[in-house]
Amino acid sequence: MNLPNKLTVFRLILSPLYFIVFFLPVWTGRLEMVSAFVLLVIFLGIEASDVLDGHIARSRNLVTDIGKVLDPFADVFSRMTYFICFSAVGLMPVWIFVILIYRELAITFLRMYMIKKGFVMAASIWGKIKAVFYAFSGIIGLATIFTERLSPSAGILPTLRNISFVVFLIAAFASVASFLTYVRTAVVSERSGGAREA
C-alpha cells in the first residue's frame, strides 16, 4: 500500500461520500447551499487524487500490479457516481447513463477475458478521449448543480443544462467508439494468437 495506492483508495472513499452529500437536500429538503460547497470540495479531492496518484507512481517508480487494477476501477467508480447523481435529478438523460454504464460493464468483462487469454489491452485514443469527456462531464454537471442550488433562478442555467447535454452526448459517443476499438483489438489479438496492445 504505497502512497499512490493510498490516494486511489482515498478516491474510492470520497465517491460514496459525494453521493451522500449530493442527495442531502433531496432527503432533508434543506442544506442546498452547504451541500453545493461540500460537493465542490469532495469533487476537487477526487480529481486531485486521480492526477496525483498516477503522477507520483510514474515519477517515483511506484507502479504496482494492484495499482494498475485499482486506479482504473477507482476512475470508473467515481465517474459513475457522478453520473448516477446527475441522472437521478434529471440532468443526465437516463438513456445516456445506460450507454455509459453498459459500456463500463462490457469493457470490464472484455478486459478480464483478454487477460485470461494472455492478451494485453492498453488504452486507445478513443479511450483517452472518453476519459477526458467523463471528467469534463463531471465538471460541467457539478457546475450546473452548484448554480441550481445557489441561485435557482439564474439566467445561465438553461445554457449550462444545454452544454451539459452536449458534453454528456459526446462522452456517450466516445465511450461507444472506445469500446468498439477494444472489441476490434480483441478480435485481432485472438486471430494473431499473441499478446497485442490496443
Wavefront OBJ file of the C-alpha trace (Angstrom):
o trace
v 0.000 0.000 0.000
v 2.263 2.784 -1.209
v 1.298 6.467 -1.456
v -0.259 6.324 -4.957
v -2.425 3.362 -3.958
v -3.472 5.127 -0.757
v -4.563 8.108 -2.846
v -6.562 5.766 -5.060
v -8.281 4.231 -2.026
v -8.958 7.768 -0.794
v -10.734 8.421 -4.105
v -12.844 5.297 -3.591
v -13.869 6.513 -0.131
v -14.750 10.006 -1.382
v -17.069 8.708 -4.121
v -19.892 7.384 -1.872
v -19.425 10.486 0.273
v -20.099 12.563 -2.859
v -23.292 10.555 -3.405
v -24.499 11.135 0.165
v -23.781 14.869 0.149
v -25.381 15.232 -3.293
v -28.687 13.835 -2.057
v -28.790 15.530 1.357
v -31.020 18.379 0.050
v -33.300 15.823 -1.617
v -33.612 13.766 1.575
v -33.870 16.659 4.038
v -35.459 19.443 1.976
v -32.698 21.818 3.065
v -28.890 22.271 3.029
v -28.789 23.188 -0.673
v -26.085 25.795 -0.195
v -23.968 23.739 2.205
v -24.176 20.648 0.012
v -23.114 22.634 -3.046
v -19.877 23.808 -1.420
v -19.116 20.448 0.190
v -19.707 18.724 -3.169
v -17.194 21.065 -4.746
v -14.574 20.207 -2.106
v -15.183 16.457 -2.487
v -15.065 16.731 -6.272
v -11.738 18.569 -6.149
v -10.407 15.900 -3.766
v -11.446 13.099 -6.132
v -9.979 14.714 -9.228
v -6.775 15.851 -7.457
v -6.145 12.331 -6.148
v -6.713 10.991 -9.674
v -3.993 13.276 -11.054
v -1.591 12.814 -8.150
v -1.662 9.035 -7.801
v -0.633 8.457 -11.416
v 1.976 11.217 -11.383
v 3.576 10.008 -8.147
v 3.511 6.367 -9.234
v 5.307 7.126 -12.510
v 7.758 9.736 -11.233
v 8.855 7.685 -8.197
v 8.695 4.306 -9.904
v 5.932 3.135 -7.566
v 3.768 1.449 -10.203
v 2.362 -1.809 -8.799
v 0.137 -4.573 -10.149
v -2.600 -3.700 -7.675
v -2.319 -0.050 -8.689
v -2.783 -0.934 -12.364
v -6.094 -2.566 -11.479
v -7.202 -0.261 -8.668
v -6.662 3.064 -10.450
v -8.935 2.463 -13.471
v -11.513 0.882 -11.160
v -11.480 3.991 -8.958
v -11.856 6.173 -12.065
v -14.956 4.301 -13.184
v -16.291 4.151 -9.611
v -16.047 7.920 -9.135
v -17.304 8.890 -12.614
v -20.277 6.527 -12.441
v -21.117 8.034 -9.036
v -21.294 11.471 -10.671
v -23.469 10.144 -13.471
v -25.864 8.302 -11.144
v -26.411 11.566 -9.287
v -26.889 13.623 -12.463
v -29.297 11.069 -13.909
v -31.326 10.806 -10.692
v -32.089 14.552 -10.686
v -32.835 14.686 -14.408
v -29.671 16.449 -15.534
v -28.250 13.496 -17.477
v -30.778 11.634 -19.660
v -31.268 8.076 -18.424
v -30.528 6.619 -21.870
v -27.097 8.261 -21.867
v -26.377 6.894 -18.403
v -27.418 3.412 -19.567
v -24.976 3.617 -22.504
v -22.163 4.662 -20.179
v -22.778 2.005 -17.518
v -23.286 -0.763 -20.099
v -20.020 0.215 -21.762
v -18.122 0.051 -18.481
v -19.583 -3.343 -17.590
v -18.858 -4.700 -21.068
v -15.279 -3.418 -21.131
v -14.649 -4.918 -17.696
v -15.783 -8.316 -18.979
v -13.714 -7.946 -22.153
v -10.552 -6.976 -20.263
v -10.939 -9.912 -17.880
v -11.481 -12.273 -20.786
v -8.429 -10.993 -22.667
v -6.215 -11.100 -19.567
v -7.198 -14.736 -19.094
v -6.149 -15.320 -22.700
v -2.830 -13.629 -22.025
v -3.564 -10.543 -24.122
v -2.734 -7.005 -23.023
v -5.135 -4.209 -23.933
v -3.790 -0.712 -23.434
v -5.914 2.429 -23.681
v -6.737 3.506 -27.231
v -7.002 7.114 -28.380
v -10.788 6.833 -28.069
v -10.366 5.508 -24.549
v -8.345 8.594 -23.662
v -10.893 10.893 -25.304
v -13.617 9.112 -23.358
v -11.723 9.664 -20.102
v -11.379 13.391 -20.851
v -15.098 13.786 -21.553
v -16.037 11.725 -18.495
v -14.033 14.174 -16.399
v -15.454 17.185 -18.243
v -18.965 15.767 -17.752
v -18.317 15.695 -14.022
v -17.139 19.316 -14.097
v -19.991 20.769 -16.177
v -22.575 18.652 -14.360
v -21.382 19.823 -10.962
v -21.230 23.436 -12.205
v -24.900 23.153 -13.200
v -25.924 21.606 -9.873
v -23.826 24.178 -7.974
v -25.562 27.040 -9.813
v -29.004 25.491 -9.309
v -28.549 25.164 -5.562
v -27.033 28.595 -5.031
v -29.225 30.523 -7.468
v -32.221 28.530 -8.779
v -33.444 31.428 -10.928
v -30.077 32.189 -12.553
v -30.448 33.056 -16.224
v -27.392 30.989 -17.131
v -28.998 27.710 -16.004
v -30.665 26.819 -19.336
v -27.335 27.374 -21.092
v -25.498 25.218 -18.574
v -28.063 22.452 -18.997
v -27.698 22.582 -22.791
v -23.903 22.469 -22.560
v -24.167 19.573 -20.111
v -26.335 17.605 -22.538
v -23.872 18.138 -25.398
v -20.901 17.087 -23.244
v -22.791 14.013 -21.979
v -23.675 13.123 -25.572
v -20.046 13.357 -26.698
v -18.972 11.266 -23.701
v -21.505 8.589 -24.694
v -20.278 8.611 -28.304
v -16.634 8.388 -27.207
v -17.458 5.544 -24.807
v -19.083 3.506 -27.593
v -16.262 4.308 -30.034
v -13.616 3.280 -27.496
v -15.463 0.035 -26.756
v -15.556 -0.817 -30.456
v -11.787 -0.249 -30.715
v -11.276 -2.651 -27.800
v -13.503 -5.236 -29.480
v -11.542 -4.851 -32.695
v -8.252 -5.237 -30.797
v -9.574 -8.341 -29.037
v -10.608 -9.929 -32.342
v -7.265 -9.139 -33.997
v -5.342 -10.427 -30.966
v -7.303 -13.675 -30.905
v -6.697 -14.232 -34.599
v -2.996 -13.460 -34.349
v -2.660 -15.725 -31.327
v -0.328 -13.329 -29.492
v -0.469 -10.527 -26.979
v -1.111 -7.179 -28.576
v -1.729 -3.686 -27.338
v -4.708 -1.568 -28.411
l 1 2 3 4 5 6 7 8 9 10 11 12 13 14 15 16 17 18 19 20 21 22 23 24 25 26 27 28 29 30 31 32 33 34 35 36 37 38 39 40 41 42 43 44 45 46 47 48 49 50 51 52 53 54 55 56 57 58 59 60 61 62 63 64 65 66 67 68 69 70 71 72 73 74 75 76 77 78 79 80 81 82 83 84 85 86 87 88 89 90 91 92 93 94 95 96 97 98 99 100 101 102 103 104 105 106 107 108 109 110 111 112 113 114 115 116 117 118 119 120 121 122 123 124 125 126 127 128 129 130 131 132 133 134 135 136 137 138 139 140 141 142 143 144 145 146 147 148 149 150 151 152 153 154 155 156 157 158 159 160 161 162 163 164 165 166 167 168 169 170 171 172 173 174 175 176 177 178 179 180 181 182 183 184 185 186 187 188 189 190 191 192 193 194 195 196 197 198
